[in-house]
Amino acid sequence: MPPSYMGNNNQNAYNMSILDMSQRVSAIYTNGAFDTDYNINSYIKVRKVKFGPDNLRMMIIQPIYSPTVKKRCVLMSPGNDGAFGSWYTTNRYAIDFALRGYIVAYYENSGSVNPNLNGTSYNTRDYFINKVNSCMVAPYNTNKDKFFTSMFINLFISDAARKYVVSNSTSLKIDTTGLFLAGGSLGANTALFFGYGSNNNWSTNTYFNCVKNMLNYPGNISNNGVRCILSIGGGLPAPTEALGNIINSSDNIPSIHFSGAGDPVAHPNKSNILGPEIWGPLAYKSVYETNNIKHNVYLNCYGIHAFEAPSYDDIFTGLWYNSLPSNTISGNTNPPYNNTLTYTQVNNYVLSHLQNLSYYQYTEFQSYQALSTTANYFVAIINNSIPIDVLNYIRPTQLNNSPFYKYSIGQYTLEQAVLGYYSCESNQPICIFSGAHEYDNTAKNNINSTFIASDVCDILPDNYASVSYSLINENTTATSRIADINIEKNVSELTNIFEINIDKDENLIFTFTNELHSKECNINIFNILGERLYSKNIISIENVVENQIHLKDYLNNIPTGILICQVNIGGINKSIKFFHKTN
């Protein structure tokens, strides 16, 4: 993408180039022929191949410059539910590495949902579930067992991918002494397990032996040539789990990690949402140090899964990657995939999707910075000048997503921001109840995602996503704000029966008509998680002195943040959201 198309802004041009080429990779995956080189522009060519006994797909993305010079190779696989047709996830990382001069061997793993190529109606994930089904019968059929089984499937797949790269290194011009493993989410778990688990003796492990027998992949597993591992939102089972000490003194491969402090899926410390207890880079830091394994960790204090801080995500317009067209900018998804974009095509695309492209840029620039840091780390390893082990706390200069913006200015806790973001994304009632759907237009215009150093910051509690934050009296409380809206629209005469307000001193003030004087009053205070913090029952509302209650007297031990006060008088609900500040 010429910078002139983007007002001579080089970074915006780079980000749009990533978008364009990622979409072309998706088009080649969907419609391109196997074993055919497609030059998608003057810098990059893409070839779709099959590898391994199960005819899995690999997209080989190669720089075109100096075609006779062997280049280092990044072996990369996508996250769970990953598909090469989804341009906006791992495709972006793969293209970025290729533009930095690496050959990228981008391959399927057992979490991929690409259609399988073995004449079945399954996608790749279901194909492998069916193939190793006998390994997951009682007592080995828990989520924990299934996760371990998938790890070993990916171990064999990764080994087959490395073998393909090595055996074809002459024609592909790959330097087999300069291999790097990378991935996000499940792809990160795959990279870490192949990098650190390849040399382990699994001969007595039940999961390994069953998967080995069902897959029947030839030869010994080897990570020869691997120089470093990149993990974006990944982790490994704790040493106390059934796989034991995956990382031990025989390992010497450095690793670089990027995690989000608000990631409930691949927690930067410890999480059991996936079945086994998974340790992220914070928990594994002491293991790396004990075994003298070089490592760098970058913790995004406002990041979610897998690493980047989220963009605006207005629930009425949707996520940017669902809102932007999935086809190429030019609309051409058929061979030869190398059409040159005109300024008019690009300008029309930008003008048609300007708002969502600003959110895309916010996310992509975070990815760009992480991969730039990673590339520098890789170069240092090749030059035998590995940086010292560090834990870096970082944050974007501005927060673009409303719940996280509110967290940054002290109105939400981290848990509230995470719950607000994910509950709205999945259309849960608590999104409306908490007011997380009320997006802040200030955040909408915060588009500077340049990373800056941060002080040590909070992370989600361990095993956060496995904790049940159920709403009290869910049938009424969770929908109380919706009910209020309906009342106002359909039964407006009831809204004048009573009103509530909360002043700056946190006094709950009642205004009600005579007909409610003798009615019972129930007061409940909830946090944004839906947990009841305070409850008070008043036999008759007329007994309230001066028609107000000083709530602050009851909330002194409650952390600063948004709270919801629900009042029921005579069977009529009113809710009000207010900002509570601890003394």
N, C-alpha and C positions, 0 to 999 in steps of 0.2 A: 504494500500500500504506500504510494508516494506520500511523503509528508505534506506536499502541496495540497493533497486532497483533504487534509485535516488541519488546514490553516497553518502549515509548517510546524505543527506540534509533533515532534518526533515520537513522544511516548504514546500519544493517541493513535498515531499511524501504526506503531508497533502493536498496540492492543487490537486495533482493527485488523491488522494482518493475521494475528493469532486467530481471531474469529473467522476470517475468511478461509484460512488454510485448514482449521479444525473442521469446518463444514465440508471442505473438499475431501478430507480424509473420510468423513462419514459417507459422502457420496460414492467414493471408491469402494468402501466396504459394502455398500448396498448394491451397486450396479457394476462395479469394475470386475474385470476378468482376473483369475488367479495367474500368478507368475508373470505378470506384465508390469513393466515400469511405466508409471504415469508421472511425467514432469508437470507438477501443478503450477509451477512458475519457474523462473530462472535460478531459483535457490534450492528448491526441495523436490525430490521425487519420492513416490510412494509405490510400494509393491505389496500385494496381498498374497500370502502363501499359506499352505497347510503344514502343520508340524505335529510330530508325535503319533503314537498308535491310534489316537482317537480323532485324528484329522481336525485338530483345533486350528483356529485362525491366528495368524500373526500379521500385523501391519508393520512393514519395515519402512521406516521414514528416514531418508538419507539426504544429507547435504550434497549438492551437485559439484561444489568447488573441488579442485584438485582430485579428480576421480581416481587417479592411480595411487594416491596416498592412503594408507590404512588409518582408520579413525577409531577412536574409543567408542564403546557401545553402552547404552543404557537399556537394560532389560526391565520392562515396566508392564504391570498388569492393572486393570481397573478395580474399582470397589465393588461391593455387593450390588447386584442389580445392574451392573455396568453393561453397557452396550456400545460398540464402536459407532453406532448410529446416533448416539447422544453426544453431539459435538462439544457440549459445554462443560463436560467433566474432565476425565483424564486426557481426552484428545488435546486439550489446551496445553497440558503439561508436556505431552509428547512433542508437539510442534515446537514449543519453546526450547526444549533441549536440542532438537534438530537445528534450529536457527542458531544455536550456540556451538554448532560443529560436531555434535554427537550423532552417530547412527542410533536410532531408537528401534528396538525390537519390542513392539507393543502387542502383548499376547493375552488371549483369553485365560481366565482361571475358572474355578468351580462355582464362582458366584455370578458368572456372566449369563445374561439372558438373550444372547444372540441365538438364532435358530441353529440347532445342531446339524452337522453335515453328514451324519451316518445313516441317513435314510429313515430316521425316526421322526415322530411328531413333537419330540421334546425340544426345549431350549437347552443350552449347554448345562445350566445348573441342574435341571431336572434329569437330564441324561446321566449325569454322574450320580445323582441321588438314586436313580434306578439301578445303575451299575453296581453300586456298593451297598444296596439295600440290605443285604444279609449281614452287613457289619453293624447295622443299627437296629437290631432286634433286642428285646429285653434280655439282660438288664442294661444294654448299651444303647438305649433309645431316648435318653434325656437330651435336653438342649446342649448340655455340656458335652455329651458323647458325640453329638452331631457336629459340634464345632471342632472338636479334636479330629474327627474323621475328615472334615473338609480341609483342615490344615495339612493333613498328610496327602490328600489328593493334590493340593496345590504344590506340595513339596515335589511330587513326581512330575507335575506339569512344568514347574519352573526348571527342573533338571532337564526335561525334554527340550524346553525352549533354549537353554544354554547350549545343549548339545547341537541343536540345529544351527545356532549362530556360529559355534566353533567349527562344525563340519563344513559350513558354507562361507567361512571367513575369507577364503581366497577370492571368491567371486564377489562377495559383498564388501571387500576391502575393510575388514574389521580387525583391529588390534586386539587379539585375544588375551593380552596381558593387561588390558585396560577395560575391564567390564565393571559396570555399576548397576546396582539393583535399586529400584524405585517403585513407589506406589502410594496411593491414598486409600485410607480406610482398610477394606479387606485386602486391597493391593499392597498396602503397607505391611499388614500382617504377613502376607505372602512373601514379601521381600525380606522381612526380618527373619522369618522362619527358615527360608532357604539359605540366607546368609549365615545364620548362627546355628541352624539345626542340621545342616548337611553332613557335618563330620561326627555327629553323635552316633552312638551305638544303639539303634532302635530294635535290635534283633529280638528282644524279649518283650517289646511293647505290643499290646493287643491290637491297638488301633493301626499301627504301622503294618503289622503282619497281615491283618485282614485286608486293608486297602491294597497292599502290595500284591496279594493273591488275586484280588478282583480285577485290578488294572493290568497286571502283568507287564509292566514297563521294563524294558531290558536294561542291563548294566547297573553299575554302582552309581549312587548319587554323589555328585561332586560340585563344589563351588569354586573350582580352580579358576584363577584369573580375576575373581571378584575383588575389587579394591575398596569399595565403600557402599554403604546402604543409605538411601534416603527414605525416611518414613514421614508421611504427612497424615496425621490423625490415626496413628497405628499403635499397636502394642502386642505383647505376647502373654500367654498364660503365666500366672505367678509360679515361682519355683515350688510352691506347696501343692500345685495341681498335679494331675496324673502324669503329665509329661516331664515333671521334675525340672532339673537345672538345664534348660535349653542353652543358656549362655554359661560357658565355663572357661577355665584357664587355657584351653586349647584354641580359643577364638582370639583372633587379632585383627578383625575387620573393623575399621572405624565406622561410625554412623552419625548422621545428622538428622535431627528430629524437629518437626513443627507441629505444635498442638494448640488447641483453643482452650482457654480457661473455662469457657462455658460449653464444652463438648460433653453431652451426656452419654454419647455412644462409645467413642474411643476416649475415655476419660484420661486426662494427662497423668493422673495418679492411679487410682484403682476403681474398677467397675465390674459388676457381675451381670449386667443386662444381657449379655450374649450367652450366658450359661456358666462357663468357668470364670473365676476371677481373673480379669485381664489387667496387667500392669502396663501403664504408659511410661513415658521417658522419665517422669519424676520418680516413680517408684523404682524403676530399673537403674536409676543413676548410681546407687550404691553398689549394684551388681557390676556395672561397668567399671567402677572405680576399683572394686575388689579384684577384678580380673584384668586390670590395666588395659582396658579397651578405650581407645580415644573416642570422644563423643562431644557433640555440640547440641544444645537444646534451645529452641526458640519458642517461648510461650506467649501467644497473643492474648493479652489480658481481656480482650473483647471478642475473641474468636469463638465460633461454634464448630460443629463438625463440617469438614475435617480440620480446618485451621483458620480460614479467613473470617473476619468480622462480617456480619451479614449486611446486605444493602436494604433499602427502604422496605420492600415487601408489603406494599399496601394490599390488603386482602381483597380489595375490590378490583385490582388490576392484576394481581398474581405475581409470582416470582419472575424475575427478568428472563431466566432461561426457559421458562414456559411461555413467556409472552413474545420473545423474539422469534422470528421464523426459523424453523429447523433446516430449511433448504439453504442453498448458497445465496450470497448477496445478489448474484446475477440471475438466480433462479435455475441455472443450468446444473442438473445433477447427473448428466450423462457424459460418456467419454467425449473428448479426451481430458476434460477437467482442467484445462490450462488457459481458458479464455482470460484475456486481459480486461480488468475492470476499467470502465471509463469513469471520469469524474462525475458525470451525470448519474450513472448507476449508483455510485457510492453516496452521492449527495442526496439522491431520492431515498435511499435506504436510511440514511441518518435522519433526515427530516421526518420520515414516517415513524421512526422508533426512537426519537431523541431522548425521551425520559428513561426508557428502559436501557438504552445504550449508556446513559450516564451511570446507572446502577451496575451495568456490566463492567464499565471501566473501573468503578470503585472496587469491585471484586478482583478483576483481572490484574490490576496494578499490585495488589497484595500478593497474588500468585507470582507475578513477575519478580518482585523483590525477593521472595522466598527462593525461587529457582536461581536467581542471580547469586544469592548468597551460597546456595548449594554448589553451583558451578565453580565458584571461587574455592570452596572447600575441596572439591574434587581435584582441582589443579594443584592445590597445596599438597594433597596426598601423593599425586604423581611426582611432585618435586621433593617428596620426603621432608616437607616442612609443615607438618600437621599443626594447626592452631591448638592452643591450650584448651583443655576442657572447660566449657563455660555453660552457665544457665542464663539465658538472656530473656528478660521481660520486656516485651515490646507492645506497642499499641498504635493503631492508625491515628494520624493527627486529628481527624474529625470522625465522629460516629454518625453513620448515615441511617441506621435502622432505629426506629423510634424507641422501642423498649430498651435497647442498649444505650441510646442517647440519654434516656431518663436515668439509667443506671450511672452513666458517667457524671451526671450532675447531682447525684445523691437522692433521686426520687425513687428509684427502684434498687433492690438488692440484686446481686448477680442471679440468684435463683429466680427472682421475679422476672428479670429480663429474659432469661432462658425460657421460662414457662410461657411468658407473654408471646415470645417469638414463635415457639413451636406449637402452642395451642391455637394461635391464629392461623398458622400454616396448615394445620389439620382440621380447622373449623370446629374446634371443641367449644362447648358452651362457656367454659371458663374464660375464653378470649373476650366475650362480651361482658361477662360478669365482672372481670377485673378492669375493664376499660382499656385493655391492651390494643383493642382495635381502633382506638382513637389516635390516629397517627399524627405525629408532630411535624408541622410544615417546616420548622427550623431544621430538623434532622434531614428532611427531604433534600435540602440544599447543601448539606455537608458532604462534599464529594472529594475531599482531599484524603486519600488513604495512604499517604506516605508514612512509613513506620518511623516512630520515634521511640527512644528508650523510655521505659516505664519503671516506676518503683515496683517493689514486690507487690503482687496483687492477689486478690482472692481467686480461688478456683471452686468449682462446685464440690459439695461434700462427696466423699467416696461413696460409690454405689448409688449415686443420686437417682439415676433413672429407674432403679428398681424399687425405690420408695414410693408407696402409693399415696398420692396427694388427692384423696377423694373429697368431694365437696360435701359439707354438712347439709343434710336435708336437700339432696340434690334436685329433687323434682321442683322445688320452689326457689331455692337459693340460686342455683346455677342459671336459671332463666329469669331471675327477678328483674334484671335490667330490661330484658326483652318484654316482660310482662308490663313494666312501667310504660314502655313505648306504646304498647297496644292499648293500655288504658288511656293514655293521652290522646291517641288517635280515635278510639272508638267510644270511650265512655268519659268524655272530657269533664262532665259534671262532677265525677268523683274526685278529680284531682284537687278540687277546691276544699274538700272536706278537711284535709290537713296538709301542712307543708313542713319540711324539715330543712335546717340549714346548719352548717358548722362554721363558726367564725375562726379567726386567726389564733385564738387562744384555746381552740379545740372544745368550745362549748357547743353541745348539741341543743339547738333551739327549736321548740315546737310552736307551730301555729295551727290551731284546730277550731272547728265550729262547735257550737253548744251540744249538738247531738252526740259528740264523742266524749263528753266530759266524764262519763262513768264507765267508759270502755277500758278493757285491759290493754296494756301496751307491752310489747316484747321488743327488746333492743339487742342486736347481735353485731359484733365487730369481727370482720374477717380480714385476713391478709390476702394478698393477690394469689396465693396458692389455694385459696378456698378453705383454709384452716380457721376455725373459730377461735378468736383470742379472748373474747369477753362476751358475756351474756347477762342480761338483766331483765327481770320480769316485774312489771308495775301493775298492781291490782287495778288501779284506776288512774288514768292519765291526769286527772285533776289534782292528784296528790303531788305532782312534780312542782317543786318550788320554783316560782317565777318562770315556769315553762322551759326550764333548761337544765341540762346535766353537764357537769364539767368532766368530759371524757378523759382528759389528760391524767386525772387522778388514778385512773384504772389502767393506763397504758405506759407507765413509766419504764417498765422493763421490756417494752416492745421496741425492736430496732426501728430506726428511721426508715420511712418508705411510704408507699401508697397503701391506704387501708380503705375498706368499704364498710360503711355503717348501714345496716338494714333495720328499719323500724316497721313494726306491724301494729296498727291500732284498729281494733274492731274488724280484723280480717283483711285489712287493706295494707299492702306493702308499699313502702317507699325506700329507695336506696340512694345513697350519696357517697361519692368517692372523695377522700380528702387526704392531704399530705400530713403525716404525723412526723414530728421531729422529737427525738429523744433529748431530754435535758442534758 
